[in-house]
Amino acid sequence: MGKQQFLGRVEAWPCGWLIVFFIKQAWAALFSGLMLAALILTKYIDLPWLGRYDWLLIMALAIQTFMLLTKLEKPAEVIVIATFHLVGLGMEIFKTSSGIGSWSYPGHAIFHVGNVPLFSGFMYAAVGSYIARAWRVFDLSFTHYPRRVYTVLLAVAIYINFFSHHYIWDFRYLLFAAVLLLYGRTWVHYTLHITHRRMPLVVGFGLIALVIWLAENIGTFTSGWLYPSQVLHWHLVGWGKLGSWWLLMIISFIMVDLLHALQSKRL
C-alpha cells in the first residue's frame, strides 16, 4: 500500500482527519524531531573525541545536508532557514553575554562564538525548517493576509524588542496587539489528503508556540541549555516563555512567507 493510499484510508476513519493531521505534522517537523533525538542521545551517551555540543553541531549539519540532498528541503528554503539560524545565533550571543545571562550552556565546545556553541543556531533553524516544510506538506494558503510591508515591520520590531527590553520598557504586549491587529482576520487553509480545512492563523501560531515550549522543556531537561533558575534544580520552563516563542516563531513565519511571495512575485 502506497503512502497516499494509506493516508486516504486513515482519513476515512471516524476522526481519521485528525490522525492524518498529526502524521503530516510529524513529517513536517522531521528536522526538529531529529534534533531533539540528538539532544536526548548525547545526554545519556558520551561520544568519544569531541564534546557534546560539537557532536550536536556535526549531527545538525549531517541532518541538514541529508535533507537537502534528498530534496526534503529546497535550496531556497535552506537559505531562509540559514538566515533564521543567524538571526537566532545573534540573539543567543547577546542573551548569554555577561550582564545579561538569560540562559547558559553548561558545557564546553570547540566550535562556539562567545558563550554560545554553534549548534544552538540549529535549534532556531529547526523552527524555520518546520514552517517551510509544513507550507508544502499541507499546501498552505491564506485569506485576508495583511500587507507584507507591515509584516516585515512587525518582524523587525519583534527582533529589536528581544534586545531592547533589557534596557528600556518591554513592549511585547504592544507586539501581541500588533499581531492580533494584522493577523486577526487571517485564515490559514490547509489540505490533508482528501479534505481541505482551515483555522484562524493566530490559533495556528499559538499551537506552534506550545509545541516549541514543550520541545524547549526537553532541551533544558537534557541540559542542552539552562535558565538561571534551573541550574541547581530542573523544573518546567515558565509559561511566560510561550509569549517569547510565539513572537520569535512569527519572525520565522514572515521570512518563509516572503520567500513564497518572491517566488510567486506577489510582493
N, C-alpha and C positions, 0 to 999 in steps of 0.2 A: 504494500500500500504506500503510495507516494505521500509526501508531506501535505500537499494541497487537499488530497482526498481525505487524509486523516483529519485535518482541521475542519473540513466540511462536515464530516460525520460528527465530530465533537460538538460543533456549533449547533447541530440539530438536536442535541440533548436538551432536556429542561435545564435552564440556566447555563447551557453549554457556551453561550457567547462570553460569559464571564471567565470560563476556563480558557477559552481561546485568547481572551484579552490578556490574562496573566502569562500564558505561554509566549505570546508575542512581546510582552513587556520584558520577560526574562531574556528573550533573544536580542532585543534592542539593547539591554543592559549587559551584553556579553563582556565588554571590556571592564566595566565596573565590577562584575561578579568575579572575574579572573583576578583583578587587583585585590579584592577582599580576600580571596582564597590565598593569594600570595602573602598577605599580611598575617593570616592565621598560620600558614605553613611556617613562615620564618619566625613566628612567635614560639613555636613548640619544637622546631628542628633547627639546630645550629649547623649552618652550612659552612664548609671549610674555606680558608684562604682570605675571604673578604668579610667585612662586617655586614650586618643585617640590612642596613639602608642601601649599601652598594649592590647587594644581591637584588633588592627590590627594584633598584634602577635598571639593572640588567633584565629582570623579568618584565618590567614595564616596556622597555624598548623592544624586547622579543615579541611581546603580545601585540604592540602597535605595528611592528614590521609584518608579523603574520597576518594581521587583519588587512593591511594594505596590499600585500602580495596576493591574498586570496580574494581580494575585491570586496571584503566585508565592509570596508570603508573606502570612499573615493578620495583621490588625491586632493581635490578642492576641500573636502570635509576635513582631511588631516591638517590642512593649512589653518583652518578655523580652529580646530582642536589645539594645534600647537600654539596659536595666538592666545587662546584662553589659558593654556599651560603657562605662558609667560605672564599673563595678567595675574594669575594666581600666585606664581612664584614671586612677583614683585610685592604683592601684599604680604606673603609669607615672610620675606626678608624684613619688612617693616615691623610686622606684628611680633616677631621673635627677637627683635633688637633689644639691646639693653635700654631700660627706661620704659619699655612698652610691655614686653613679656606676656602677651596674651595667651600663648601656649609655648610648649618647648618639645624638643626631640631628645628623649633620654638615651642617646647612643651616639656613636661616632661614625663618621663617614669620610671616605677619601674624596668622593665627589660631592661637594657642597658649596654653597655661597653664603657667607656669613654663618649664621646658626642654622641654616636650612639645608638638609640633604636634598639633592636634586630629584630624588624620586617623588618628593611631595607635590611637585607641579603636575605629576600624572594623576593625582587624586582629583585635581580640577579638570584635567583633560578627560577623566572618566565621565564627568558630568556632561562635557561637550560631546563626547562620543555617544552617550546615551541619547541626547536630544537629536543629534544628527541622524542616528540610526532609526530612532523612533519616527522621525519625519518620513523616512522611506518605508519602514516596515508597516506603518499604519496609514500611509498615503495621506498625510495631514493636509487639510485646507481650512480656511478661516473665513468667517463673515464678520463684518463690522470691524475690520482690523484698523488700528489707528495709523495716522500718517507716520512714516518711518523717520522723518526728521525729529519728531517728538520722542520716538522710542530711543533713538540714538542719544538725544539729550538726557533722557532718563537714565540710560546705562552709564553715561559719563558721571552724572550726579551721584548715582549709587556707588560707583567706584571711588569717587572723591570722598564720600562720607565715611568709607571704611578707614580712611586715613585721618580725615579732619576731626572726627568726633573725639579723638584723643586730646584735642587742643581747644576746640570750640563746641558749641551745642550740637548734640547728636540729632540730626534732622531726619532720622529714619522714618518717623511717623508721618512726616510730610511726603516721604518717598512712598510709603504704603498708600497714602491717599492718592498720590500721583498714579500709581499702578492701577488702583481701582478706577480712577477717572479715565485713564487711557484705555484700559482693557475691560472695563466693567460690562460693556455691551458685546464684547467679542466672544464668539463661539468657535470652538475647535471641532472640526468634523473629521472622523477617523473611520477607517474601513477595517473590519475584522477579516472574515473570509467571504461570507455571504452578505451579511448585513452592514449597513452604514449607521453609525451612531454619532452623537455629539454631546458635548458638555461645555459649560462656561469655562473659558480659558483660565480664569483666576482660580477655579476649583482644581484644574489640572496643575497649575503652578503649586498649589498647596499640597497636592498629593505627591508631587515630585520632591518638594522640600521635606515632607515627612519621611520619605524613603531615604533621602540623603542624611537626615538626622539619625535614622536607625543605623545607616552604614557608618556614620561618624562614631556612634557608640561602639561598634565593632572595632573601629580603628583605635579608639582610646583603650578599650578593654584589652586589646592585644599589644598595648603600649607603643603603637606606631607613633603617636604623639600624645601629649598630656596637657590638660589645663592645670593651672597652679593648684586648684583645689583637689586635683586627682593624684597628685604626686605621692602623697602618703597613703591614701586610701581611694581606690577607684569607686566611682559612682556614676550614675547616668548623667550624660550631658544635659544641662538645663534646657527646659522648654523654650527659653528665650532665644536659643540658637536657631530655632526654627525660622524666626524672622530674618536672621542673618543669611541663612541658606536660601530662603525664599528670594531675597534680593540678589544674592550672588548668582543663583541659578537663572534669574531673569536676564542678567548680563549675557550669559552663555546663549540663552534662547534668542536674544536680539541679534547676536552675532551670527547664529545659524540662519535666522530669518533673512538677514542681509545677504548671506551667501545665496540663498534661494532667489531672492529678489534680483540680485545681479545676474544670476544665470538665466532668469526668465525676462530680464530687462524690465522689471516692474517698478524700478526706482523713479 
